[in-house]
Amino acid sequence: NSSLLELLGYSDIKDVLGKSFKIFFPEQNEFNSLIEILEENKKVYNYEVEFIGNSGKRIWAILNLLINNGQISGFIIDINERKAAEEKEKNYQEALKAMKESAEESDREKSVFLSNISHDIKNPLNAITGFSSLLNDPYLTKEKSREYHFHIIQNTKLLSSLINNILDLSRFEASKIQLHESKCKLNVLMDELLVEFE
């Protein structure tokens, strides 16, 4: 069949003479299935199949074949463009699905973050409120007063840091975050962490 030869990339029938038709099938079971259907029904209609062309390229086609007096006749339809369009649509849908899943995961992470940050904000707020109330004690010693003031200042810094982190997250999502290097005192940092997780 000249149409089939052209589709497979052969210009001369001599190039395929003596070769088994099954060499054009990437999967042996696909060839066997086609032969079984032809032997049983003596025909196949709208049979979608994938061939291997002369250059090794995969080629999609639809076969309509009929066996009559031991001879096979019929026609073949090239569906490579349709398959390419289907593959493009499949890839698009998969990319769309991945984007949707990524957005949903991002929403879940934001919910977890907001839940955690709400808890983290409550800790320094409660500490500030508690130590501020203790300062009203008329019998409070100067030593205790200094200690309570220290805790209030540290928790105020912690609260400020948490708020700045939230703002940084917003800037990061908007691609507007700016990084600034700064020196810190390790012992003070450890004291702040101790206060935070006490």
N, C-alpha and C positions, 0 to 999 in steps of 0.2 A: 504494500500500500504506500503510494508516494506521499500521502499526507502524513502518515506515521513516520516515514523516513525523514521527512523535512522537519517534523516536530522533534525528533530525536537527534537532529543535527547531522544526518548523513546525506550526502549529495548523490551517491551512487549505490544502487541496490547491491552491487558487487561487494560493497563494504560489509554487508551483513549476511551474505549467502553462506550457508553452512553453519551459521551460528544459531544456538537455541534461543527461542524467544524469552526464556526465563532470565537471560543475562541482563535484560533491560529492567528487571524488577529488583529494587533494593532489598526486599524481603522475600525469601523463598516461599513462605507460607501464603503470601499475597498471590503469587503466581499459581500455587496449588489450588487456592480457593477459586480463582478465575477458571481454571481448567475443569474443576469439579462442577461448577455451575454450567459451563458450556456442555459438558458430557451429559449432564442430567437433563437440562432444559433445551439444549441445542440453540440457545440464544442468551444474550445478556442485553439489558436495556439500562441506559443511564448508570453504567457501572463506573464509579469514580476510582481512579487508580493513579499511583505515582510511579513514574519511570525514571531510569537513569539514562541521561542522554550521552552522546558521543564524547562530550567534554567532561563528563562526570556530574553535570548539573542535574538537580532534581527537577522533574517536569510533571505537572499535574494535567490529567486529561479525563474525559468521560468517553467510555467505550459503548458502542451499540453494535453488537456482533450477532451474526446468524450463521449456523452451520447447515448447509444444504448440499446433499450428495457428497459429503466428505470435504466440502470446500467452505472456508470461512470468508464471509463477506460482511461489509458493514461500513461504519464511518466513525471517525474520532473527532472529539471537540477539545480544543485547547482551552483550558481553564486556568492558566497560570496567572493571568491578571486578576481573575476573581479570587484566587487563593492568596495572592499578594495583598489584595484589599482586605480579605478576611483576617490575614495575619496582622496587618496594620491596625485593624479595628480591635483585634484581640490584645495587641500590645498596648493600645490606647486605653482599653478597659482595665487592663492589669495595672497600668500606671495610675489610672484614676482611682482604682481600688486601694493601691498602696498609699496614695496621697490622702485618701479618706481615713484609712487606718492610722496613718501618721498624725493626722489632725485630731482624731479621737483619742489617740494615746497622749498627745500633747495636752488635750483638755483634761484627761484623767490626772496627768502629772501636775497640772495647775491646781486641780482640786485638792490633791494631796498636799501640795506646797502651801496653799492657803490655809488648809486645816492645821498643818504643822506651825506655820508662822503665827496663826492666831494663838496657839498654845504658847509659843515662844514669847510673844508680846505680853501675854498675861503675866508671865513670871516676873519680869522687871517692873511691870506696873504694880503688881501686888507688893513687891519689895519696897518700891518707892512709897506706896500708900501706907504700908505697915510701919516702916521706919519713920515716916513723917508723923504718924500718930504717936509713936513712942517719944518723939521729941517734945510732946505736950506734957509729959510727966514732970510735975514741979520738983520732984525729988531726984531727977536725973543727974548723975554725976557728969563732970566735964569729960571724963574719959569715955563714958558711954555715949555722950553727945557727939564726940568726935568720931566714934566708931559708927554711929547711926548716920552721921553726915557723909562719912566715907562710903557707906553702902548706898546711900541715896545717889551720890555722885556717880558711883560705878554703874549702878543700874540705869541711871539717866543716860550715861554714855552707851551702855548696852542697847537701850531702847532706841537711841539715835542711830546706832549702827544697824539695827534690824530694819529701821525705816529706810535708811540709805540703801540697804541691800534690796529692799523691795523696789525702790526707785531705780537701782541699777538693773534689776531684772527687766523692768519696763523699758529702760533705755536699750538693753541688750536685744530684746525682741524687736525694737524699732531700729536696730542697727546703729544706735547713737551712743553706745557706751564708750567711755574713755577710761583708760587704765592709768593710774598714778602710783608710782613707787614712793614709799615713805618708810622712814626708820621707825622702829618700835622697841620698847623695853620689854624683854622677854618675861621678866618677873611680874611686871604690871599686867601683861597679857594673860599670864597664868592665873593671876589673882582674879581677873575678870571672868575667865573660864570657870574658876572655882565658884565664884558667886553665882554664875549662870546655872551651873548644874548641881548646886547644893540642894 
